[in-house]
Amino acid sequence: MSQRSLITVSVFAAATALVLTGCGGSANSTAGSSTDTVNMSLSTDPSSFDPTLARSADDYTVAPMLFDTVLRKDDGGALVGGLATKWDAKDASNYSLQIRNDAKCADGTPITPTIVAASLTRFAAPATGSSGRSLAFGSSSATFTPDDKAGTVTVKLSKGWSDFLTGLSIPQAGIVCPAGLADLKGLAIGSVKAAFSGPYSLTSSQSGSSYSLALRDGYDAWPKFAKPLSGVPAKNVVLRPITDYSTLATQLQAGSLDVGVLVDENVDRFTNNDHFRLTSTSNNTTYLVFNERPGTAFADHPELRKAVAQAIDPTAFSNIVSNSQGKKILSVGSPQIACVNTDTSLLTATDAGAAAKALNGAKIRIVGTTLLTKGNEYIAEVLRKAGANVTLSSLDNANWSSLTSKGGTDWDINVQGDNNLMGTIPSSLLRVMGPAAENGGRNKTGVVNDEGYAALSAGMNAVDKDQRCAAFQAAQASFLKRVDAVPLSTLPITVVTAKGFSIRAFGDYLDAATLRITQ
């Protein structure tokens, strides 16, 4: 089985917004004819149809198609209205949202400010356990006050968090209609048809095979992007989990798929092929995360964490997982993100001899997603050669995400693939500092790192760009000094799009809800 991608059609794409329009055949059309269906690949089955609990790439693909957000991303990091027509930030703690008056749930229920506030209140609640909570709210609590007569929702955060508005555009902030909030179990499996607020409804679900979505009759809440989308929305979208790149490429060439993502040598099958459009990007990152909870190998053992960093060659890892297309990184975020670290002196230098002295006899449990199987195996073999007693578990993406996001002491090293939903350095930093995953945060280490998190929070409250970057640099220096994580590399991807189809990328985020048929 070839190396699978960290991402599907929902995740990071280009450094600038672009339209991916291909030049090949469709599964549902022949030359000169049209279709109303788009076939897209997933890397595995979605873990949940509850947008608030989305935690992996395939969840991020599906959620925006079923659930609208208050705001949406546009070119250059700008925001446009989703369910909101106007929004205002009085300061980093106080916001107001004007909700459009024509949006409806799938059962025809008007989406009022009260409905928006109820859904966002659940999203913000620590008890809900949303992986997006700390992205949108930081460590603050949030109060949402609806006024249905005025059509507004007033928001007050207990602490300033300048990424709040951008946080309202991520998949986890999708608005769940009342029927879904009344049946959370049904919401999770996609059986509550009236829960949907977005353009599509889930019509069939066959685990491991396909997921069918149908465009809602009368839906007209499309965002008004600065550059209008070309083409028409598909009446039907079929999402197909495919676990092998060679199979995916073959299905693209045969017309069984219209959009897919590749990272390995199968990309060469589409080079200089006028029937397809290829767009390569390098915005995902990979890095090692140490579990520092009591009872794990690396809890209170910074010398062992340093030894692992000394043993690993990030360039070798990159060559293995990306067919020599990736590049070494100096932080947990992509080099294209603002305020990312550029100081090479902060990284632990490779030193195999020193690593062997510290790691000899150490018992280490490594976990990773099967989307990075070859990389996982490389890390395990390097540490074994250093004398460690290593066990490796490569899990499917949903189970890997669930295991590493629930806390606990079942693993010591996580080979992390980072889908940076916000396109900001805090989004990645929250993986290695701040509230732990089991406490409603994104931090997989289990240790807050008070110094680093204080610097990150200071950056989120700063207005001046230079002050923000200085604070974020201090946060990055902190985790690198502590060796809470080991930066590895970018993971370039290639989006393959067949003729007659387009999908819009906004900065580093590819929005599946923008799928259009252009033939």
C-alpha positions as CSV (number, residue, x, y, z in Angstrom):
1,M,0.0,0.0,0.0
2,S,1.4,3.4,-0.9
3,Q,1.8,6.3,1.4
4,R,-1.5,8.1,2.0
5,S,-2.0,11.8,2.3
6,L,-2.6,13.7,5.4
7,I,-5.3,15.6,3.7
8,T,-8.2,15.2,1.4
9,V,-9.8,17.7,-0.8
10,S,-10.8,19.7,2.3
11,V,-7.4,20.8,3.6
12,F,-4.6,23.0,2.7
13,A,-4.0,24.1,-0.8
14,A,-2.3,27.1,-2.3
15,A,-0.4,30.1,-0.9
16,T,-2.8,32.3,-2.8
17,A,-6.4,31.7,-3.7
18,L,-6.9,29.9,-7.0
19,V,-9.4,28.0,-9.0
20,L,-8.5,24.4,-9.7
21,T,-10.0,23.6,-13.0
22,G,-9.0,20.5,-14.8
23,C,-9.1,19.2,-18.3
24,G,-10.3,15.5,-18.2
25,G,-13.3,13.3,-18.2
26,S,-16.0,12.9,-15.5
27,A,-17.4,9.7,-14.0
28,N,-20.8,10.9,-15.0
29,S,-20.2,12.5,-18.4
30,T,-18.7,11.9,-21.8
31,A,-17.3,14.4,-24.3
32,G,-19.8,17.0,-25.2
33,S,-22.3,16.0,-22.4
34,S,-22.9,17.4,-19.0
35,T,-23.3,16.0,-15.5
36,D,-24.8,17.1,-12.2
37,T,-22.6,15.0,-10.0
38,V,-19.0,15.4,-8.6
39,N,-17.0,12.4,-7.3
40,M,-14.3,13.3,-4.7
41,S,-11.9,11.2,-2.7
42,L,-11.6,10.9,1.0
43,S,-8.6,9.4,2.8
44,T,-10.9,7.4,5.2
45,D,-14.4,7.5,6.7
46,P,-15.4,10.7,8.6
47,S,-15.2,10.1,12.3
48,S,-18.4,12.1,13.0
49,F,-21.0,14.2,11.1
50,D,-21.2,16.5,14.1
51,P,-19.3,19.5,12.9
52,T,-18.4,20.7,16.4
53,L,-16.6,17.4,17.0
54,A,-14.7,17.4,13.7
55,R,-11.1,16.4,14.3
56,S,-9.6,15.1,11.1
57,A,-9.2,15.9,7.5
58,D,-12.1,14.0,6.2
59,D,-14.4,15.6,8.8
60,Y,-13.2,19.0,7.6
61,T,-14.2,18.0,4.0
62,V,-17.7,17.0,4.9
63,A,-18.7,19.6,7.6
64,P,-18.7,22.7,5.4
65,M,-20.9,21.0,2.9
66,L,-23.6,20.1,5.5
67,F,-23.3,23.0,7.9
68,D,-22.9,26.7,7.2
69,T,-20.6,28.9,9.4
70,V,-21.2,32.4,10.4
71,L,-18.2,33.6,8.4
72,R,-16.2,32.2,5.5
73,K,-12.6,32.6,4.3
74,D,-11.8,34.5,1.2
75,D,-8.7,35.5,-0.7
76,G,-5.7,36.9,1.2
77,G,-7.0,35.9,4.6
78,A,-10.1,38.1,4.3
79,L,-13.4,37.1,5.8
80,V,-16.8,37.2,4.0
81,G,-20.3,36.6,5.3
82,G,-21.7,33.1,5.7
83,L,-24.7,33.2,7.9
84,A,-23.7,36.8,9.0
85,T,-24.1,39.8,6.7
86,K,-22.1,42.1,9.0
87,W,-19.7,41.7,11.9
88,D,-17.8,44.1,14.1
89,A,-15.0,43.8,16.7
90,K,-15.2,46.5,19.3
91,D,-12.0,45.1,20.8
92,A,-10.5,41.6,21.2
93,S,-13.2,40.6,23.7
94,N,-16.4,42.1,22.3
95,Y,-18.0,41.4,19.0
96,S,-21.4,41.7,17.2
97,L,-22.8,39.7,14.4
98,Q,-25.7,40.6,12.1
99,I,-27.4,37.3,11.0
100,R,-29.0,37.1,7.5
101,N,-32.8,36.8,7.6
102,D,-33.2,34.4,4.7
103,A,-31.3,31.3,5.8
104,K,-33.1,28.1,6.7
105,C,-32.4,24.7,8.2
106,A,-33.0,21.6,6.0
107,D,-36.5,21.3,7.4
108,G,-37.4,24.9,6.6
109,T,-36.9,26.3,10.1
110,P,-35.6,29.9,9.8
111,I,-32.0,30.2,11.1
112,T,-32.5,33.0,13.7
113,P,-29.9,34.6,16.0
114,T,-31.2,32.3,18.8
115,I,-30.4,29.2,16.8
116,V,-26.9,30.6,15.9
117,A,-26.3,31.5,19.6
118,A,-27.3,28.1,20.8
119,S,-25.0,26.3,18.4
120,L,-22.1,28.5,19.1
121,T,-22.7,28.2,22.9
122,R,-22.3,24.4,22.6
123,F,-19.2,24.9,20.4
124,A,-17.6,27.2,23.1
125,A,-18.4,25.0,26.0
126,P,-15.4,23.1,27.4
127,A,-17.6,20.1,28.2
128,T,-18.4,19.7,24.5
129,G,-14.7,18.8,23.8
130,S,-14.4,20.5,20.4
131,S,-10.9,20.4,19.0
132,G,-11.7,23.9,17.5
133,R,-12.6,25.5,20.7
134,S,-9.1,26.8,21.6
135,L,-8.7,28.1,18.0
136,A,-11.7,30.3,18.2
137,F,-11.7,31.3,21.9
138,G,-8.3,30.6,23.3
139,S,-8.7,29.9,27.0
140,S,-11.6,32.4,27.4
141,S,-15.2,31.6,28.1
142,A,-17.8,33.1,25.7
143,T,-21.3,34.5,26.1
144,F,-23.6,34.7,23.1
145,T,-26.6,37.0,23.5
146,P,-29.2,36.8,20.6
147,D,-31.7,39.4,19.7
148,D,-34.1,37.9,17.1
149,K,-35.9,41.2,16.6
150,A,-32.7,43.1,15.7
151,G,-31.3,40.1,14.0
152,T,-28.0,40.2,16.0
153,V,-25.8,38.1,18.2
154,T,-23.6,39.9,20.7
155,V,-20.5,38.1,21.8
156,K,-18.4,38.7,24.9
157,L,-15.2,36.8,25.7
158,S,-13.8,36.7,29.2
159,K,-10.3,37.3,27.7
160,G,-9.2,38.9,24.5
161,W,-8.6,36.6,21.5
162,S,-7.9,38.3,18.2
163,D,-8.5,35.2,16.1
164,F,-12.2,34.9,17.3
165,L,-13.8,36.0,14.0
166,T,-11.5,33.8,11.9
167,G,-12.4,31.0,14.4
168,L,-16.1,31.4,13.3
169,S,-15.0,30.2,9.8
170,I,-13.6,26.8,10.7
171,P,-15.6,23.6,10.2
172,Q,-16.1,23.1,13.9
173,A,-18.0,26.4,14.1
174,G,-20.7,25.0,11.7
175,I,-24.2,26.0,12.9
176,V,-26.2,23.0,14.0
177,C,-30.0,23.4,13.7
178,P,-32.3,22.7,16.7
179,A,-33.2,19.2,15.6
180,G,-29.5,18.2,15.7
181,L,-28.9,19.7,19.1
182,A,-31.9,17.8,20.4
183,D,-30.4,14.5,19.1
184,L,-26.6,14.5,19.4
185,K,-26.3,10.8,18.8
186,G,-28.3,11.1,15.6
187,L,-26.3,14.2,14.7
188,A,-23.0,12.3,15.0
189,I,-24.1,9.5,12.6
190,G,-25.7,11.9,10.1
191,S,-29.3,10.6,10.6
192,V,-30.9,13.9,11.7
193,K,-31.8,15.4,8.3
194,A,-33.2,18.6,9.9
195,A,-29.9,19.3,11.6
196,F,-28.2,20.6,8.4
197,S,-27.8,24.3,7.8
198,G,-25.4,24.1,4.8
199,P,-26.0,23.6,1.1
200,Y,-26.1,19.8,1.1
201,S,-27.9,17.1,3.0
202,L,-26.5,13.6,3.6
203,T,-28.6,11.1,1.7
204,S,-26.7,7.9,2.1
205,S,-23.8,6.6,4.2
206,Q,-21.9,3.4,3.5
207,S,-18.8,3.1,5.6
208,G,-15.7,2.2,3.6
209,S,-17.5,2.7,0.3
210,S,-19.2,6.1,-0.3
211,Y,-21.1,9.0,1.2
212,S,-23.7,10.7,-1.0
213,L,-24.8,14.3,-0.6
214,A,-27.6,16.1,-2.3
215,L,-28.0,19.9,-2.9
216,R,-30.9,21.2,-0.9
217,D,-33.8,22.6,-2.9
218,G,-34.0,26.3,-2.7
219,Y,-30.7,26.8,-0.9
220,D,-29.5,30.3,-1.6
221,A,-27.1,31.3,1.2
222,W,-23.9,31.1,-0.8
223,P,-21.2,33.5,0.3
224,K,-20.3,36.5,-1.9
225,F,-16.6,36.0,-2.5
226,A,-14.5,38.9,-3.9
227,K,-14.0,36.7,-7.0
228,P,-17.3,35.0,-7.8
229,L,-17.3,31.3,-8.3
230,S,-17.6,30.0,-11.8
231,G,-19.9,27.2,-12.8
232,V,-22.9,25.7,-10.9
233,P,-23.1,23.7,-7.7
234,A,-23.3,20.0,-8.2
235,K,-26.7,18.6,-7.4
236,N,-25.0,15.5,-6.1
237,V,-21.6,14.9,-4.5
238,V,-20.2,11.4,-3.9
239,L,-17.3,11.1,-1.4
240,R,-15.3,7.9,-1.8
241,P,-12.8,6.7,0.8
242,I,-9.7,5.4,-1.0
243,T,-6.7,4.2,1.0
244,D,-4.2,3.6,-1.8
245,Y,-2.6,6.3,-4.1
246,S,-2.2,4.0,-7.0
247,T,-5.9,3.1,-6.9
248,L,-6.9,6.8,-6.5
249,A,-4.8,7.7,-9.6
250,T,-6.2,4.9,-11.6
251,Q,-9.8,6.0,-10.8
252,L,-9.0,9.6,-11.8
253,Q,-7.7,8.4,-15.1
254,A,-10.6,6.1,-15.7
255,G,-13.1,8.9,-14.9
256,S,-14.4,7.4,-11.7
257,L,-13.2,10.4,-9.7
258,D,-13.2,14.1,-10.6
259,V,-11.1,15.4,-7.8
260,G,-8.3,13.7,-5.8
261,V,-5.1,14.4,-3.9
262,L,-1.7,12.7,-4.4
263,V,1.7,13.0,-2.7
264,D,3.7,10.2,-4.1
265,E,5.1,9.1,-7.5
266,N,1.6,8.6,-8.8
267,V,1.6,12.3,-9.5
268,D,3.9,11.5,-12.5
269,R,1.0,9.8,-14.2
270,F,-0.7,13.2,-14.7
271,T,2.4,15.2,-15.6
272,N,2.1,16.8,-19.1
273,N,-1.4,15.4,-19.4
274,D,-3.8,18.0,-20.9
275,H,-6.8,16.2,-19.5
276,F,-6.0,17.2,-15.9
277,R,-5.0,20.2,-14.0
278,L,-2.3,19.7,-11.3
279,T,-1.7,22.2,-8.5
280,S,1.0,21.5,-5.9
281,T,1.2,23.1,-2.5
282,S,3.4,22.7,0.6
283,N,1.4,24.0,3.5
284,N,1.0,20.9,5.7
285,T,3.6,20.1,8.3
286,T,4.7,17.0,10.2
287,Y,6.4,16.9,13.6
288,L,6.9,14.6,16.6
289,V,4.8,15.3,19.7
290,F,5.8,13.9,23.1
291,N,3.2,12.7,25.5
292,E,4.4,14.3,28.8
293,R,1.6,13.1,31.0
294,P,2.6,11.3,34.2
295,G,3.3,7.6,33.5
296,T,4.7,8.1,30.0
297,A,8.3,7.7,28.9
298,F,8.9,11.4,28.4
299,A,7.2,12.9,31.4
300,D,9.7,15.1,33.3
301,H,12.5,13.7,31.1
302,P,13.6,16.5,28.8
303,E,16.9,14.7,28.2
304,L,15.1,11.8,26.6
305,R,13.1,14.2,24.4
306,K,16.3,15.9,23.3
307,A,17.9,12.5,22.5
308,V,15.0,11.6,20.2
309,A,15.5,15.0,18.4
310,Q,19.2,14.2,18.1
311,A,18.4,10.8,16.6
312,I,16.0,12.0,13.9
313,D,17.0,13.3,10.5
314,P,14.1,15.5,9.3
315,T,15.3,15.5,5.7
316,A,15.4,11.7,5.6
317,F,11.9,11.6,7.0
318,S,10.7,14.2,4.4
319,N,12.2,12.2,1.5
320,I,10.4,9.1,2.7
321,V,6.9,10.6,3.2
322,S,6.9,13.0,0.3
323,N,9.0,11.4,-2.5
324,S,11.7,14.0,-1.8
325,Q,9.4,16.9,-2.3
326,G,9.1,18.2,1.2
327,K,11.4,20.6,3.1
328,K,12.7,20.7,6.6
329,I,10.8,23.1,8.9
330,L,12.0,25.1,11.9
331,S,8.8,25.1,13.9
332,V,5.4,23.3,14.0
333,G,4.0,25.7,11.4
334,S,4.6,26.0,7.7
335,P,7.3,28.5,6.5
336,Q,4.6,30.3,4.6
337,I,2.8,31.3,7.8
338,A,3.4,34.8,9.3
339,C,5.6,35.0,12.4
340,V,7.0,31.4,12.0
341,N,10.4,30.8,13.5
342,T,13.5,31.2,11.2
343,D,16.2,30.8,13.9
344,T,18.0,27.5,13.2
345,S,19.9,27.8,16.4
346,L,16.8,27.0,18.4
347,L,16.6,23.5,16.9
348,T,18.3,20.4,18.5
349,A,21.2,19.4,16.2
350,T,21.4,15.8,15.0
351,D,23.8,13.7,17.1
352,A,23.4,10.0,16.7
353,G,26.1,9.2,19.3
354,A,24.6,11.3,22.0
355,A,21.1,10.0,21.2
356,A,22.3,6.3,21.6
357,K,23.8,7.0,25.1
358,A,20.5,8.4,26.3
359,L,18.0,6.2,24.6
360,N,19.6,2.8,25.2
361,G,17.1,0.5,26.8
362,A,14.3,3.2,26.8
363,K,10.8,1.8,26.2
364,I,9.0,4.0,23.7
365,R,5.5,3.6,22.2
366,I,5.0,5.4,18.9
367,V,1.6,6.1,17.3
368,G,0.8,7.6,13.9
369,T,-1.7,7.7,11.2
370,T,-1.6,5.2,8.4
371,L,-1.5,8.2,6.1
372,L,2.2,8.5,7.2
373,T,3.0,4.8,7.6
374,K,6.4,4.9,6.0
375,G,7.4,7.9,8.1
376,N,6.2,6.2,11.2
377,E,8.3,3.2,10.4
378,Y,11.4,5.4,9.8
379,I,11.0,7.0,13.2
380,A,10.7,3.6,14.9
381,E,13.7,2.1,13.1
382,V,16.0,5.1,13.9
383,L,15.1,4.9,17.6
384,R,15.6,1.1,17.6
385,K,19.1,1.6,16.1
386,A,19.7,4.1,19.0
387,G,19.0,1.2,21.4
388,A,15.4,2.0,22.4
389,N,12.8,-0.7,22.8
390,V,10.1,0.5,20.4
391,T,6.6,-0.5,19.6
392,L,4.8,1.1,16.7
393,S,1.0,1.4,16.1
394,S,-0.1,2.9,12.8
395,L,-3.8,3.6,13.0
396,D,-6.4,4.7,10.5
397,N,-6.8,8.5,10.5
398,A,-10.0,8.5,12.6
399,N,-8.7,6.2,15.3
400,W,-5.3,7.9,15.4
401,S,-6.9,11.3,15.9
402,S,-9.3,9.9,18.6
403,L,-6.4,8.3,20.5
404,T,-4.1,11.3,20.5
405,S,-6.9,13.8,21.2
406,K,-8.3,12.1,24.3
407,G,-5.3,12.4,26.6
408,G,-4.3,9.3,28.5
409,T,-1.0,7.4,28.7
410,D,-1.3,4.8,25.8
411,W,1.4,6.4,23.7
412,D,4.7,8.2,24.1
413,I,5.5,9.7,20.7
414,N,2.9,10.9,18.2
415,V,3.9,11.4,14.5
416,Q,1.7,14.4,14.0
417,G,0.4,15.7,10.7
418,D,-0.8,19.2,11.1
419,N,-3.8,20.6,9.3
420,N,-3.6,24.3,10.1
421,L,-7.3,25.3,9.8
422,M,-6.6,29.0,10.7
423,G,-3.5,29.6,8.6
424,T,-1.8,31.2,11.6
425,I,1.1,30.1,13.8
426,P,-1.1,30.0,17.0
427,S,-3.2,27.3,15.4
428,S,-0.1,25.0,15.2
429,L,1.4,26.2,18.5
430,L,-1.8,25.1,20.3
431,R,-0.9,21.5,19.4
432,V,2.1,21.7,21.8
433,M,1.1,24.2,24.5
434,G,-2.0,25.6,26.2
435,P,-5.1,23.6,27.4
436,A,-4.6,19.9,27.0
437,A,-6.8,18.0,24.5
438,E,-8.7,16.2,27.2
439,N,-9.5,19.6,28.7
440,G,-11.1,21.0,25.6
441,G,-7.8,22.3,24.0
442,R,-5.7,21.1,21.1
443,N,-2.5,20.4,23.0
444,K,-1.5,16.8,22.7
445,T,1.5,16.9,25.0
446,G,-0.7,17.2,28.1
447,V,1.5,19.9,29.6
448,V,0.4,23.5,29.4
449,N,3.9,25.1,29.2
450,D,3.0,28.2,31.2
451,E,5.8,30.3,29.7
452,G,5.1,29.5,26.1
453,Y,1.3,29.8,26.5
454,A,1.7,33.1,28.2
455,A,3.7,34.4,25.2
456,L,1.2,33.0,22.8
457,S,-1.7,34.7,24.7
458,A,0.2,37.9,24.7
459,G,0.5,37.7,21.0
460,M,-3.2,37.2,20.6
461,N,-3.9,40.3,22.6
462,A,-1.4,42.5,20.8
463,V,-2.5,44.9,18.1
464,D,0.9,45.8,16.6
465,K,2.2,43.2,14.1
466,D,5.7,43.4,15.3
467,Q,4.6,42.9,18.9
468,R,2.5,39.9,17.9
469,C,5.4,38.3,16.0
470,A,7.8,38.9,18.9
471,A,5.4,37.2,21.3
472,F,4.9,34.2,19.0
473,Q,8.6,33.9,18.5
474,A,9.0,33.7,22.3
475,A,6.3,30.9,22.4
476,Q,8.1,29.0,19.7
477,A,11.5,29.4,21.4
478,S,9.9,28.0,24.6
479,F,8.6,24.7,23.1
480,L,11.8,24.2,21.1
481,K,14.0,24.7,24.2
482,R,11.8,22.3,26.2
483,V,11.7,19.9,23.2
484,D,8.0,19.4,23.6
485,A,8.0,18.6,19.8
486,V,10.5,17.9,17.1
487,P,9.8,19.8,13.8
488,L,10.2,17.5,10.8
489,S,9.0,18.7,7.3
490,T,6.4,20.1,5.0
491,L,4.3,17.5,3.2
492,P,3.6,18.7,-0.4
493,I,0.4,17.6,-2.0
494,T,-0.9,17.7,-5.5
495,V,-4.6,18.3,-6.2
496,V,-5.7,16.7,-9.4
497,T,-8.9,18.1,-11.0
498,A,-10.6,16.7,-14.1
499,K,-12.0,18.8,-16.9
500,G,-15.3,20.6,-16.2
501,F,-14.8,20.9,-12.5
502,S,-13.4,23.6,-10.2
503,I,-12.8,24.1,-6.5
504,R,-11.6,27.2,-4.8
505,A,-8.6,27.5,-2.4
506,F,-8.4,30.4,0.0
507,G,-4.9,30.9,1.1
508,D,-4.0,27.5,2.6
509,Y,-7.5,26.2,2.9
510,L,-9.3,24.3,0.2
511,D,-13.1,24.7,0.7
512,A,-15.1,21.6,-0.5
513,A,-18.3,23.6,-0.4
514,T,-17.0,25.7,-3.4
515,L,-17.1,22.6,-5.7
516,R,-18.6,23.7,-9.0
517,I,-19.3,22.1,-12.4
518,T,-18.0,24.2,-15.2
519,Q,-18.6,22.0,-18.3
